[in-house]
Amino acid sequence: MSTVTDAVRAAGPRPAGGIGQSVRDSLVVAKRNLIRMSRIPEMVIFGLIQPIMFVVLFSYVFGGSMMIGNSIDPVDYRNFLMAGIFAQTVTFATAGAGAGIADDMHKGLIDRFRSLPMARGAVLTGRTIADLVQTALTLLVLAVVALLVGWRIHEGIGKALAAFGLLLLLGYAFTWVGALIGLSVRTPEAATSGGLIWLFPVTFISNAFVDSSKMTPWLRHVADWNPFSATVQACRQLFGNPGVSPSDAWPMQHPVWASVIYSVLIILLFRTLAVRKYRSATA
């Protein structure tokens, strides 16, 4: 905390507002959160264990019984699965973001931030940027594990990097949902629970783990219009992985554009709500 306080006070009192000030203050807060994460390595380690377990369990437990198209080859299912696991990993980071903000609220740190001459949205923006860096590190490690279990890309490194960019954009969008939850509850435990409850239907009523064409018609319609499904479909398309089934739903026909639009809309909506909540929240 002293790092942030000293850095912001060193600049002296400044009027609220201004893009330059907001960027500077956000980077200071992001640095504070990254330093904090580096001093608590178990936060990063535990964040890596869960997605690695999902990769191994789904690949080897379900891989031999899942049909992708007309194939029941476990390798095909692993290639199909990885886009869903990547997307699930970046969205589940939401719970950690919410818990971190709720913890700062519970300790009175948010009130101390608000007493400083800094941009109003900088605390939340800095927090989400730090979470984005941690998510990128998790994705890197997870990609290495995926390669070890047989996942491959078939459309070149450029499209693969674009797919990871879409994943990070989705993860960043969902951290704003977590920020709003963290500001709306009283304890970090409640933020963790609240951050996970809605994530399970979002991630499982989708095309992440099974082909949505195998679902009942009404459930497939929900899955095809799910923002999460759009990113998964876009990643499979960009990676060249199997399971990109035809669909009449616009997000499935144009998954890359749908993924970008969904993520940007989520950021605009939930950042606005979170900053408004931050201004009125009390510890």
C-alpha positions, 0 to 999 in steps of 0.5 A, a space after each residue: 500500500 505504501 508504494 501506491 500512496 507514496 507514488 501518487 502523493 509524490 505527484 502532488 494534488 491534481 484535479 480529477 479527470 484526464 486520460 493521462 492522469 487516469 493511465 498513470 494512476 492505473 499503472 501505479 495501482 497495477 504495479 502495486 497489485 503485481 508486487 503483491 502477487 509476486 510476494 504471495 506465489 501460492 496465489 499464482 501456483 493455485 491458479 495454475 493447478 486447477 486448469 492443468 487438472 481440467 486438461 489432464 482429467 478431461 483429456 484422459 478420462 473423457 477423451 476416449 468416449 467423446 465423439 467429435 464429428 464422426 471421430 472418437 479419436 482421443 487426440 481429436 477430442 483433446 484438440 477440440 477441448 483446449 479452446 474451451 479449457 483456455 476460455 474457462 481459465 480466463 473466465 474463472 480468473 473473475 472470482 479471484 479479481 472479485 475476492 481481491 477487491 472485496 478483501 481491499 474493501 474489507 480492510 479499508 484500503 479502498 477508503 484510503 485510495 479514495 482519499 488520494 488525489 487520483 483518478 476515480 477509476 484507476 483503482 479498479 482499472 489497475 486491479 484488472 490490468 494486474 489480473 490480466 497479466 496473471 491470466 496471460 502467465 497462466 495461459 502460457 503455462 497452460 498452452 505448454 501443458 496442452 502441447 504436452 498432451 497432444 494439442 496442436 495448432 494448424 493455422 499458423 502462429 499469427 492466427 494462434 496469437 490472435 486467438 490468445 488475444 481474444 481469450 485475454 480480451 474475454 478474460 479482461 471483460 469478465 474481470 470487470 464483472 468480478 470487480 462489480 461483485 467484489 464491490 457489492 459484497 461484504 467479505 472476500 469469501 462471499 465474492 469468491 462464491 458469488 464469482 463462481 456461481 454464475 460462471 458454471 452455467 456460462 461455461 458449461 451451457 456452451 460449446 466448450 466441452 461438447 459440440 452444441 449440435 448434440 444438445 436439445 434445440 432450445 439448449 443449443 440456441 442458448 449455447 450458440 448465443 453465449 458470449 463464452 461460446 463465441 470466443 471458444 468457436 473463434 479460437 477453434 477456427 483460428 487454431 484450426 482445431 476440430 469441432 467448428 460445427 455449422 450453425 444458423 446463429 450469427 455468433 457461430 457464423 462470425 465468431 471472431 467478430 462476435 467475440 470482440 463485440 461481446 467482450 467490448 460490450 461487457 467491458 463498457 457495461 460492467 466498467 461503468 457499473 463498477 466505477 459507479 459502485 466504487 464511488 458510493 461503496 463503503 468498507 
